[in-house]
Amino acid sequence: MSNHRRNWSLSEKLEAVQLMKREGVGKASRQLEISSTTLYKWERHFDKDGEQGLMAKVVADKNPELERIKKENYELKMLVAEKELIIRIQNELLKKSP
């Protein structure tokens, strides 16, 4: 097996899945120099979504507004966690006081 990543086209992935189904995962893995895990993953995606499942996933451009909202969401979650901790500590102190 090769140690470097390779980008496989849709047609190559289709051929690999067909070869795997026809010849078995071991033979396909050796012949194509690709891990059996990858072949099984492609097969699962193909069986679930057809050719669409084998298409390369396009990474969406970073939307500044989305990034801002994600950051704000994280900060609010941290603030809520901090407030919950303060309340928990206060409740414990109230239980201990006479």
C-alpha positions, 0 to 999 in steps of 0.5 A: 500500500502507498503511504500518500493520499490520492484523489480518486475520480468518481469513475475510478471509485465506481470501478473500484466498487465494481471490482470489489463486488466482482473479485472480492475486497482482498484482490481489489485492495491489492490490485488498486493499492488501496485499503480495504477500509476505503473500499468498504467505505465507498461500497457503503456510500454507493449502496446508500446514495448511488453515484452521488455517495461517491462524489467528492464532498465540496468544502463550503467557503467559510462564511464569515457570518456563520463563523461569527455565529459559531464563535458566539454560540461557543462563548454563550455555551461557556457562559452558561456552563460557568453560571451553572457551576456557580449555581451548583456551588451556591446550592451546595453551600446553602445545604451546608449552612445551618 
